[in-house]
């Protein structure tokens, strides 16, 4: 298991590291951060999540997005709804 921040770092600096999120991870992240969003926002999120990880900026909140080969999960710190909004804004840039 890794987290999104490590995956981004590895994609930028480790040869042979995965360069993209897999379909399961994308689906889970979209389910988490896209809940309650308009369709256009969900489409932007999906396009962004399909981009190479090396193009993502690193944010501390990404440390709490856990990635496995079969999906992704988020470990909240305080406020789930506020953290999902922040995570969505970070992904969208």
Secondary structure, 3 states (H helix, E strand, C coil): CEEHHHHHHHHHHCCCCCCCCCHHHHHHHHHHHCCCCCHHHHHHHHHHHCCCHHHCCCCHHHHHEEEECCEEEECCCCCHHHHHHHHHHHHHC
